[in-house]
Amino acid sequence: MSKFYNVTGSTGVTVELVAPNAANNIQSVLLTNVHATADATVTLFIQDDPTSGTTRTYNIIHTIAIPADSSLFLDNPSMFIFGEEFGLYITVGSSDTVDVIVNQ
């Protein structure tokens, strides 16, 4: 099953791709910069949301520039093995638009 997202950047906006405590069997993630002339800056990370209020965040990729009209394909399932307490999230640059396909 695949999940599809169109992520448009805005200052401080984080988009949840896979919720914490959801079944996680991610096989790959495809990130596509749909802008014709500008790079898109992408951060993909896992984060938990404990009741204690102390959040743990771990970056998978951090502020990676995806060139205009290009894609980044992350296809090593072992990089997406993390506990159920974590969710998968993305942020993109403030003027960027990125299409995301999460294959589970």
N, CA, C and O atoms as a DFTB+ gen file, in Angstrom:
416 C
 N C O
     1  1       0.839      -1.167       0.000
     2  2       0.000       0.000       0.000
     3  2       0.890       1.238       0.000
     4  3       1.884       1.301       0.724
     5  1       0.530       2.201      -0.804
     6  2       1.289       3.442      -0.869
     7  2       0.455       4.596      -0.333
     8  3      -0.773       4.600      -0.421
     9  1       1.164       5.577       0.226
    10  2       0.546       6.817       0.672
    11  2       1.155       7.941      -0.149
    12  3       2.361       7.959      -0.392
    13  1       0.312       8.885      -0.578
    14  2       0.743       9.961      -1.452
    15  2       0.508      11.303      -0.761
    16  3      -0.537      11.527      -0.151
    17  1       1.495      12.187      -0.868
    18  2       1.414      13.508      -0.242
    19  2       1.948      14.556      -1.202
    20  3       2.864      14.294      -1.980
    21  1       1.369      15.739      -1.140
    22  2       1.896      16.905      -1.825
    23  2       2.220      17.894      -0.720
    24  3       1.315      18.477      -0.122
    25  1       3.505      18.086      -0.443
    26  2       3.945      18.895       0.690
    27  2       4.416      20.248       0.178
    28  3       5.350      20.340      -0.620
    29  1       3.753      21.294       0.653
    30  2       4.130      22.654       0.290
    31  2       4.757      23.312       1.507
    32  3       4.190      23.296       2.599
    33  1       5.927      23.888       1.306
    34  2       6.674      24.471       2.414
    35  2       6.040      25.731       2.964
    36  3       5.399      26.507       2.256
    37  1       6.245      25.894       4.233
    38  2       5.805      27.076       4.958
    39  2       6.633      27.080       6.228
    40  3       6.935      26.010       6.756
    41  1       7.001      28.215       6.727
    42  2       7.883      28.287       7.885
    43  2       7.306      27.515       9.060
    44  3       6.190      27.778       9.508
    45  1       8.080      26.564       9.548
    46  2       7.697      25.819      10.737
    47  2       6.664      24.732      10.539
    48  3       6.192      24.168      11.527
    49  1       6.283      24.404       9.288
    50  2       5.262      23.391       9.055
    51  2       5.904      22.011       8.930
    52  3       6.829      21.807       8.143
    53  1       5.396      21.075       9.718
    54  2       5.837      19.687       9.669
    55  2       4.650      18.837       9.254
    56  3       3.550      19.009       9.779
    57  1       4.861      17.917       8.311
    58  2       3.798      17.045       7.828
    59  2       4.071      15.623       8.314
    60  3       5.171      15.097       8.148
    61  1       3.052      15.012       8.916
    62  2       3.158      13.634       9.393
    63  2       2.887      12.686       8.227
    64  3       1.822      12.735       7.611
    65  1       3.860      11.820       7.930
    66  2       3.713      10.837       6.866
    67  2       3.220       9.504       7.406
    68  3       2.364       8.860       6.798
    69  1       3.756       9.094       8.537
    70  2       3.322       7.863       9.224
    71  2       3.190       8.210      10.697
    72  3       4.141       8.684      11.319
    73  1       2.023       7.975      11.244
    74  2       1.743       8.337      12.632
    75  2       2.449       7.401      13.610
    76  3       2.673       6.231      13.299
    77  1       2.801       7.913      14.796
    78  2       3.304       7.026      15.843
    79  2       2.235       5.975      16.171
    80  3       1.037       6.237      16.061
    81  1       2.679       4.816      16.565
    82  2       1.812       3.688      16.928
    83  2       1.020       3.129      15.758
    84  3       0.096       2.343      15.964
    85  1       1.363       3.518      14.530
    86  2       0.740       2.943      13.338
    87  2       1.622       1.793      12.852
    88  3       2.822       1.756      13.125
    89  1       1.016       0.871      12.138
    90  2       1.803      -0.220      11.556
    91  2       2.841       0.381      10.617
    92  3       2.502       1.152       9.719
    93  1       4.096       0.030      10.825
    94  2       5.186       0.600      10.050
    95  2       5.931      -0.502       9.329
    96  3       6.651      -1.286       9.947
    97  1       5.758      -0.559       8.033
    98  2       6.485      -1.505       7.202
    99  2       6.947      -0.772       5.944
   100  3       6.692      -1.219       4.825
   101  1       7.628       0.358       6.139
   102  2       8.041       1.202       5.023
   103  2       9.138       0.501       4.228
   104  3      10.147       0.062       4.778
   105  1       8.912       0.408       2.923
   106  2       9.889      -0.199       2.030
   107  2      10.725       0.856       1.305
   108  3      11.913       0.655       1.052
   109  1      10.084       1.991       0.974
   110  2      10.802       3.051       0.269
   111  2      10.035       4.361       0.393
   112  3       8.845       4.389       0.704
   113  1      10.768       5.454       0.135
   114  2      10.172       6.790       0.107
   115  2      10.729       7.495      -1.131
   116  3      11.942       7.546      -1.337
   117  1       9.823       8.036      -1.950
   118  2      10.215       8.798      -3.135
   119  2       9.854      10.258      -2.896
   120  3       8.701      10.580      -2.614
   121  1      10.841      11.135      -3.010
   122  2      10.672      12.575      -2.820
   123  2      10.945      13.248      -4.162
   124  3      12.038      13.107      -4.710
   125  1       9.968      13.975      -4.697
   126  2      10.107      14.600      -6.013
   127  2       9.909      16.103      -5.909
   128  3       8.871      16.571      -5.439
   129  1      10.905      16.850      -6.347
   130  2      10.813      18.306      -6.417
   131  2      10.047      18.650      -7.689
   132  3      10.524      18.375      -8.790
   133  1       8.868      19.247      -7.550
   134  2       8.040      19.550      -8.720
   135  2       8.291      20.935      -9.288
   136  3       7.679      21.314     -10.286
   137  1       9.185      21.697      -8.666
   138  2       9.497      23.041      -9.170
   139  2      10.420      22.927     -10.386
   140  3      11.344      22.114     -10.388
   141  1      10.179      23.723     -11.399
   142  2      10.929      23.622     -12.658
   143  2      12.303      24.277     -12.624
   144  3      13.160      23.940     -13.441
   145  1      12.537      25.225     -11.681
   146  2      13.803      25.961     -11.739
   147  2      14.551      26.065     -10.412
   148  3      15.697      26.515     -10.406
   149  1      13.961      25.673      -9.304
   150  2      14.611      25.868      -8.004
   151  2      14.747      24.554      -7.241
   152  3      13.893      23.671      -7.329
   153  1      15.850      24.448      -6.483
   154  2      16.040      23.295      -5.602
   155  2      14.989      23.303      -4.495
   156  3      14.466      24.353      -4.123
   157  1      14.693      22.121      -3.980
   158  2      13.814      21.990      -2.812
   159  2      14.653      21.452      -1.661
   160  3      15.425      20.509      -1.836
   161  1      14.501      22.047      -0.498
   162  2      15.239      21.618       0.685
   163  2      14.323      20.745       1.540
   164  3      13.226      21.159       1.914
   165  1      14.790      19.523       1.846
   166  2      13.950      18.530       2.511
   167  2      14.646      17.982       3.750
   168  3      15.842      17.693       3.728
   169  1      13.884      17.844       4.826
   170  2      14.324      17.119       6.018
   171  2      13.289      16.047       6.311
   172  3      12.099      16.336       6.432
   173  1      13.749      14.809       6.423
   174  2      12.898      13.660       6.731
   175  2      13.385      13.102       8.056
   176  3      14.577      12.840       8.218
   177  1      12.470      12.916       9.013
   178  2      12.905      12.503      10.347
   179  2      11.845      11.682      11.047
   180  3      10.678      11.672      10.658
   181  1      12.282      10.987      12.100
   182  2      11.353      10.273      12.974
   183  2      11.289      11.031      14.293
   184  3      12.253      11.669      14.715
   185  1      10.128      10.943      14.930
   186  2       9.937      11.667      16.188
   187  2       8.878      10.943      17.006
   188  3       7.929      10.380      16.462
   189  1       9.055      10.968      18.311
   190  2       8.028      10.411      19.189
   191  2       7.268      11.551      19.850
   192  3       7.671      12.711      19.761
   193  1       6.179      11.221      20.504
   194  2       5.358      12.228      21.177
   195  2       4.931      11.655      22.529
   196  3       3.758      11.345      22.737
   197  1       5.881      11.519      23.432
   198  2       5.559      10.885      24.720
   199  2       4.710      11.789      25.610
   200  3       4.705      13.011      25.459
   201  1       4.008      11.171      26.522
   202  2       3.184      11.943      27.455
   203  2       4.043      12.776      28.395
   204  3       3.552      13.738      28.987
   205  1       5.320      12.423      28.543
   206  2       6.211      13.171      29.426
   207  2       6.526      14.559      28.875
   208  3       6.957      15.441      29.617
   209  1       6.312      14.754      27.573
   210  2       6.581      16.055      26.966
   211  2       7.977      16.221      26.421
   212  3       8.257      17.240      25.790
   213  1       8.872      15.267      26.634
   214  2      10.240      15.340      26.123
   215  2      10.313      14.560      24.816
   216  3      10.376      13.330      24.825
   217  1      10.305      15.271      23.702
   218  2      10.272      14.647      22.380
   219  2      11.681      14.268      21.938
   220  3      12.635      15.018      22.146
   221  1      11.794      13.091      21.323
   222  2      13.053      12.657      20.714
   223  2      12.894      12.726      19.200
   224  3      11.918      12.221      18.643
   225  1      13.868      13.358      18.538
   226  2      13.848      13.517      17.091
   227  2      15.158      13.014      16.513
   228  3      16.233      13.337      17.018
   229  1      15.065      12.208      15.433
   230  2      16.250      11.674      14.759
   231  2      16.083      11.879      13.255
   232  3      15.093      11.441      12.668
   233  1      17.060      12.549      12.635
   234  2      16.997      12.847      11.199
   235  2      17.414      11.649      10.368
   236  3      18.394      10.973      10.680
   237  1      16.662      11.392       9.309
   238  2      17.048      10.406       8.302
   239  2      17.832      11.131       7.214
   240  3      18.913      10.691       6.823
   241  1      17.279      12.251       6.724
   242  2      18.028      13.187       5.883
   243  2      17.747      14.582       6.429
   244  3      16.646      14.848       6.910
   245  1      18.729      15.468       6.359
   246  2      18.573      16.791       6.961
   247  2      18.980      17.874       5.965
   248  3      20.123      17.904       5.509
   249  1      18.072      18.739       5.638
   250  2      18.249      19.873       4.717
   251  2      18.986      19.477       3.427
   252  3      19.938      20.133       3.003
   253  1      18.514      18.392       2.827
   254  2      19.068      17.934       1.556
   255  2      18.423      18.731       0.426
   256  3      17.202      18.888       0.398
   257  1      19.227      19.231      -0.498
   258  2      18.719      19.975      -1.651
   259  2      18.445      19.000      -2.795
   260  3      19.356      18.347      -3.304
   261  1      17.179      18.915      -3.186
   262  2      16.797      18.099      -4.341
   263  2      16.694      19.058      -5.531
   264  3      15.893      19.992      -5.494
   265  1      17.487      18.846      -6.579
   266  2      17.475      19.766      -7.716
   267  2      16.097      19.867      -8.374
   268  3      15.264      18.972      -8.229
   269  1      15.866      20.960      -9.093
   270  2      14.612      21.174      -9.807
   271  2      14.316      19.990     -10.723
   272  3      15.217      19.434     -11.352
   273  1      13.036      19.614     -10.788
   274  2      12.569      18.513     -11.654
   275  2      13.325      17.211     -11.418
   276  3      13.554      16.449     -12.357
   277  1      13.714      16.950     -10.169
   278  2      14.452      15.732      -9.827
   279  2      13.804      15.031      -8.644
   280  3      12.950      15.588      -7.954
   281  1      14.237      13.784      -8.430
   282  2      13.707      12.986      -7.332
   283  2      14.836      12.389      -6.507
   284  3      15.963      12.226      -6.975
   285  1      14.499      12.073      -5.272
   286  2      15.403      11.343      -4.388
   287  2      14.642      10.102      -3.954
   288  3      13.556      10.202      -3.384
   289  1      15.212       8.928      -4.225
   290  2      14.561       7.655      -3.922
   291  2      15.321       6.976      -2.791
   292  3      16.485       6.609      -2.954
   293  1      14.672       6.812      -1.656
   294  2      15.261       6.139      -0.498
   295  2      14.659       4.739      -0.453
   296  3      13.507       4.556      -0.060
   297  1      15.462       3.749      -0.865
   298  2      14.904       2.406      -1.055
   299  2      15.581       1.318      -0.230
   300  3      15.574       0.150      -0.621
   301  1      16.158       1.685       0.894
   302  2      16.746       0.695       1.783
   303  2      15.816       0.539       2.988
   304  3      15.835       1.380       3.887
   305  1      15.005      -0.518       3.024
   306  2      14.021      -0.663       4.103
   307  2      14.633      -0.623       5.503
   308  3      13.946      -0.257       6.457
   309  1      15.898      -0.987       5.646
   310  2      16.504      -0.993       6.983
   311  2      16.631       0.413       7.564
   312  3      16.718       0.565       8.782
   313  1      16.641       1.443       6.716
   314  2      16.727       2.809       7.235
   315  2      15.399       3.271       7.830
   316  3      15.335       4.312       8.483
   317  1      14.336       2.490       7.603
   318  2      13.019       2.852       8.116
   319  2      12.547       1.918       9.220
   320  3      11.354       1.856       9.515
   321  1      13.471       1.197       9.827
   322  2      13.126       0.342      10.959
   323  2      13.255       1.171      12.225
   324  3      14.358       1.536      12.630
   325  1      12.124       1.463      12.843
   326  2      12.121       2.217      14.095
   327  2      10.909       1.790      14.907
   328  3       9.932       1.272      14.366
   329  1      10.985       2.014      16.198
   330  2       9.936       1.584      17.106
   331  2       8.593       2.236      16.830
   332  3       8.521       3.316      16.244
   333  1       7.531       1.569      17.257
   334  2       6.174       2.073      17.041
   335  2       5.908       3.405      17.727
   336  3       4.969       4.112      17.364
   337  1       6.730       3.754      18.719
   338  2       6.521       5.030      19.405
   339  2       6.910       6.229      18.530
   340  3       6.614       7.375      18.869
   341  1       7.580       5.950      17.396
   342  2       8.014       7.010      16.491
   343  2       7.097       7.102      15.275
   344  3       6.540       6.106      14.814
   345  1       6.955       8.324      14.770
   346  2       6.274       8.569      13.507
   347  2       7.285       9.123      12.515
   348  3       8.381       9.531      12.900
   349  1       6.917       9.136      11.237
   350  2       7.777       9.653      10.175
   351  2       7.223      11.004       9.727
   352  3       6.029      11.137       9.458
   353  1       8.104      12.007       9.650
   354  2       7.697      13.376       9.363
   355  2       8.604      14.005       8.315
   356  3       9.719      13.540       8.077
   357  1       8.106      15.077       7.691
   358  2       8.883      15.800       6.687
   359  2       8.648      17.301       6.852
   360  3       7.555      17.745       7.203
   361  1       9.700      18.061       6.589
   362  2       9.584      19.509       6.417
   363  2      10.287      19.849       5.111
   364  3      11.256      19.194       4.726
   365  1       9.787      20.885       4.428
   366  2      10.419      21.354       3.199
   367  2      10.608      22.860       3.307
   368  3       9.974      23.513       4.136
   369  1      11.477      23.407       2.473
   370  2      11.750      24.836       2.487
   371  2      10.485      25.659       2.276
   372  3       9.504      25.168       1.718
   373  1      10.509      26.898       2.719
   374  2       9.306      27.737       2.764
   375  2       8.644      27.984       1.407
   376  3       7.439      28.227       1.362
   377  1       9.375      27.930       0.326
   378  2       8.758      28.150      -0.997
   379  2       8.812      26.899      -1.865
   380  3       8.650      26.986      -3.082
   381  1       9.039      25.731      -1.251
   382  2       9.211      24.486      -1.989
   383  2       7.926      23.662      -2.022
   384  3       7.086      23.751      -1.126
   385  1       7.796      22.857      -3.080
   386  2       6.714      21.880      -3.187
   387  2       7.327      20.542      -3.554
   388  3       8.068      20.434      -4.531
   389  1       7.014      19.524      -2.765
   390  2       7.581      18.200      -2.945
   391  2       6.457      17.173      -2.918
   392  3       5.632      17.169      -2.005
   393  1       6.431      16.302      -3.926
   394  2       5.514      15.165      -3.906
   395  2       6.228      14.020      -3.197
   396  3       7.416      13.784      -3.416
   397  1       5.487      13.313      -2.345
   398  2       6.061      12.233      -1.546
   399  2       5.221      10.987      -1.724
   400  3       3.995      11.032      -1.617
   401  1       5.888       9.864      -1.998
   402  2       5.224       8.568      -2.046
   403  2       5.915       7.671      -1.029
   404  3       7.114       7.410      -1.125
   405  1       5.141       7.203      -0.052
   406  2       5.644       6.279       0.964
   407  2       5.086       4.904       0.630
   408  3       3.873       4.697       0.677
   409  1       5.968       3.956       0.291
   410  2       5.551       2.598      -0.033
   411  2       5.680       1.708       1.189
   412  3       6.756       1.578       1.773
   413  1       4.555       1.092       1.569
   414  2       4.555       0.201       2.728
   415  2       4.214      -1.200       2.293
   416  3       4.161      -2.107       3.123
